[in-house]
């Protein structure tokens, strides 16, 4: 009668005792963004150098297609690198390696598409915009939404792709059998599709302006 309720503790979601484990979703998200940011810039500059037929600094439709194809190889390397440092170097538990690699690759590809779209449309003038997205996102993604001011909640937290990626990575690393579907994944999908549209539209926008001027 003194202990009418019996409890049994079951460790369902294993979490590493290492100090890096608590920050691992945040760090993985940052590595995905920075890896894609550097790769998109280098890839854009390389493709721009080979656009001999265009004098406006933009890529042709063929160049954009090549940019997309090479992006697949780039994000694959990013995903493998993130997995290696997370699992092998820091021994952070990853419940489903295949799903983790798929998620990191998908997130990195969306980041790559967004960054490439900005560079294709604005050139190096768009680089500060990418830095603003990164710096602004860092200030909010680890906070509880209720703690943010209305401005940061409505115009940064609810819109930044880095926050959507952070939510997915957080669930994937700490929750067993975490699903890849949901509002965060859907928002990233919309961002990726819109970015591809901007990438293919950027050469046509410039060409349309030149035709109007002529």
C-alpha positions in Angstrom: 0.0 0.0 0.0 2.9 2.3 0.5 3.9 2.1 -3.2 0.7 1.6 -5.1 2.3 2.7 -8.3 5.2 0.9 -9.8 7.3 2.6 -12.5 9.8 1.2 -15.0 12.3 3.5 -16.7 12.9 2.6 -20.3 15.5 4.5 -22.3 13.7 5.0 -25.6 15.8 7.8 -27.1 19.5 7.5 -26.3 21.4 10.7 -25.9 25.2 10.9 -25.7 26.7 12.1 -22.4 29.3 14.1 -24.3 29.0 17.9 -24.0 28.9 18.3 -27.8 25.7 16.2 -28.0 23.4 19.0 -26.6 24.6 21.4 -29.3 24.8 18.9 -32.1 21.5 19.7 -33.9 22.5 23.4 -33.9 26.0 22.7 -35.1 24.9 20.3 -37.8 22.4 22.9 -39.1 25.2 25.5 -39.2 27.6 23.1 -41.0 24.9 22.4 -43.6 24.3 26.1 -44.3 28.0 27.1 -44.3 29.0 24.1 -46.4 26.3 24.9 -49.0 27.1 28.6 -48.8 30.8 28.1 -49.7 30.0 25.5 -52.3 27.3 27.5 -54.0 29.6 30.5 -54.3 32.5 28.6 -55.7 30.3 26.7 -58.1 28.5 29.9 -59.3 31.9 31.6 -59.9 33.2 28.6 -61.8 30.1 28.4 -64.0 30.1 32.2 -64.6 33.7 32.0 -66.0 32.6 29.6 -68.7 29.6 31.7 -69.9 31.5 33.2 -72.9 28.3 34.0 -74.8 26.8 36.2 -72.1 28.1 39.6 -71.1 25.6 40.3 -68.3 27.3 38.1 -65.7 24.4 35.7 -65.6 24.3 32.0 -66.4 22.5 30.5 -69.4 19.8 27.9 -69.0 22.4 25.2 -69.8 24.6 26.7 -67.1 21.8 26.6 -64.6 21.1 22.9 -65.4 24.8 22.1 -64.9 24.7 24.1 -61.6 21.8 21.9 -60.4 23.5 18.6 -61.4 26.8 19.5 -59.8 24.8 20.6 -56.7 23.7 17.0 -56.2 27.3 15.8 -56.0 28.1 18.7 -53.6 25.4 18.1 -51.1 26.2 14.4 -51.1 29.7 15.2 -50.0 28.3 17.6 -47.4 26.0 14.9 -46.0 28.8 12.3 -45.8 31.1 14.8 -44.2 28.5 15.8 -41.6 27.8 12.2 -40.8 31.5 11.4 -40.4 32.2 14.2 -38.0 29.0 13.6 -36.0 29.0 9.9 -35.7 32.7 8.9 -36.0 34.6 11.8 -34.6 32.2 12.9 -31.8 30.3 9.6 -31.3 26.9 11.3 -31.2 24.2 8.5 -31.4 22.4 8.4 -34.8 19.4 6.1 -34.7 18.9 5.7 -38.5 22.1 6.5 -40.5 20.4 6.1 -43.9 17.6 8.5 -43.0 20.0 10.9 -41.4 22.1 11.1 -44.5 19.0 11.5 -46.7 17.8 14.3 -44.4 21.1 16.2 -44.3 21.5 15.8 -48.1 18.0 17.1 -48.7 18.4 20.1 -46.3 21.8 20.9 -47.8 20.3 20.8 -51.3 17.6 23.2 -50.4 20.1 25.6 -48.8 22.3 25.2 -52.0 19.3 26.0 -54.2 18.3 29.1 -52.2 21.9 30.4 -52.2 22.4 29.7 -55.9 19.1 31.4 -56.7 20.2 34.6 -54.9 23.6 34.5 -56.7 22.1 33.8 -60.1 19.6 36.6 -59.7 21.7 39.3 -57.9 25.3 38.1 -58.3 27.8 38.9 -55.6 25.5 41.8 -54.5 23.2 39.1 -53.1 26.0 37.7 -50.8 25.1 40.1 -47.9 21.5 38.9 -48.1 22.7 35.3 -47.4 24.7 36.5 -44.5 21.8 38.4 -43.1 19.6 35.2 -43.3 22.4 33.2 -41.5 23.1 35.8 -38.7 19.4 36.5 -38.2 18.5 32.9 -37.9 21.2 32.1 -35.4 19.6 34.5 -33.0 16.2 32.8 -32.9 16.3 29.1 -33.8 17.3 27.9 -30.3 14.7 30.0 -28.5 11.2 29.1 -27.6 8.9 31.0 -30.0 6.9 32.5 -27.1 10.1 34.2 -25.8 10.6 36.1 -29.1 9.3 39.6 -29.9 6.5 39.8 -32.4 8.9 41.0 -35.1 11.4 38.1 -34.7 8.6 35.6 -34.3 6.6 36.6 -37.4 9.4 37.8 -39.8 12.4 35.7 -38.8 11.4 32.6 -36.8 8.4 31.7 -39.0 10.2 32.3 -42.3 13.8 31.3 -42.0 14.7 28.0 -43.8 17.4 27.4 -41.2 14.8 27.1 -38.5 12.8 24.5 -40.5 16.0 22.5 -41.0 16.9 22.8 -37.3 13.5 21.4 -36.3 14.0 18.4 -38.6 17.5 17.7 -37.5 16.6 18.0 -33.8 13.9 15.4 -34.1 16.0 13.1 -36.2 18.9 13.1 -33.7 16.9 12.8 -30.5 13.7 11.0 -31.3 13.6 7.4 -32.4 11.6 6.7 -35.5 11.2 10.4 -36.2 9.3 11.2 -39.4 10.8 13.3 -42.2 7.3 14.6 -43.1 5.6 17.6 -41.6 5.2 21.3 -41.9 9.0 22.0 -41.7 9.8 19.6 -44.6 6.9 21.0 -46.6 8.2 24.6 -46.2 11.7 23.5 -47.2 10.2 21.8 -50.3 8.4 25.0 -51.2 11.6 27.0 -50.8 13.5 24.6 -53.0 10.9 24.7 -55.8 10.8 28.5 -55.7 14.6 28.7 -55.8 14.7 26.5 -58.9 12.1 28.7 -60.5 14.2 31.8 -59.8 17.4 30.1 -61.0 15.8 29.3 -64.4 14.0 32.6 -64.5 17.1 34.8 -63.9 18.5 34.5 -67.5 15.1 35.2 -69.0 14.6 38.3 -66.8 17.8 39.9 -68.1 17.1 38.9 -71.7 13.6 40.3 -71.5 15.0 43.7 -70.2 17.5 43.7 -73.1 14.8 43.1 -75.7 12.7 46.0 -74.2 15.7 48.3 -74.3 16.3 47.4 -78.0 
